[in-house]
Amino acid sequence: GPAFRAIAPRPSYLPRELFGAAFVAMAETLGGTLDDDQVREAVDRQYAATIDAAVLRPDCLATLGRLRADGLHVQIVSNIDEEQLTGLVERLGLARVLVAATSSEAADSCKPDPGIYEFALQKAECVAADVLFVGDSPVHDVVGPQSIGMATALLVAGGGVLWVGRHKA
């Protein structure tokens, strides 16, 4: 909590910084301390576990493949760094269904800051009004993209879509 409240509201941060601060805060809460090497090791292990344990929704690859086959620009936009994004894309077989992937590290901006969406739009060579941004976080994947004019769809647990819409200015 303390690490997230201190770091996540900034327009840009490195995920390693956020996770490292969270491990330090957790150790302090439990009456301990972590040195820089221990923090680095904890974050490395957390990254490896995230990459190893990630699971796609059952229809993800087929859906993204169909969208791409239909000529749509399919891109991941994520609040993770290049190391995690590359590892996840490779391990989950996403490269064959994506045109691009944007990390918050590459964009030097974290959702819901507009900069990350604008960076992704440049990669896609399109304007916000022509985009449907799909995600599972109301703030990061609905409020953020709508703030620059993208239509959004919010995915919910169990595979459904809760809402599709566009913010009316």
WOFEN-V995795 format. One record per backbone hydrogen bond with DSSP energy under -0.5 kcal/mol. CO is the residue of the C=O (numbers start at 1). NH is the residue of the N-H. Records with the same first field share a line. If there is no record, write none. Layout:
# WOFEN-V995795
CO=NH  NH
This chain:
# WOFEN-V995795
1=5
2=6
3=7
4=8
7=10
11=110
14=17  18
15=19
16=20
17=21
18=22
19=23
20=24
21=25
22=26
23=27
24=28
25=29
26=30
27=32
28=31
35=39
36=40
37=41
38=42
39=43
40=44
41=45
42=46
43=47
44=48
45=49
46=50
47=51
48=52
49=53
50=54
57=60
59=63
60=64
61=65
62=66
63=67
64=68
65=69
66=70
67=72
68=71
72=74
73=75
74=99  100
76=102
78=80  104
80=104  105
81=85
82=86
83=87
84=88
85=89
86=90
87=91
88=92
89=93  94  95
90=93
94=97  98
95=98
100=76
102=78
103=107
104=108  109
110=113
113=116  117
114=118
115=119
116=120
117=121
118=122
119=123
120=124
121=125  126
127=130
128=131
131=133  151
132=134
133=153
135=155
136=138
137=141
138=142  143
139=144
142=146
143=147
145=148  150
146=149
150=167
151=133
152=165
153=135  155
154=162  163
156=159
160=156  162
163=154
165=152
167=169
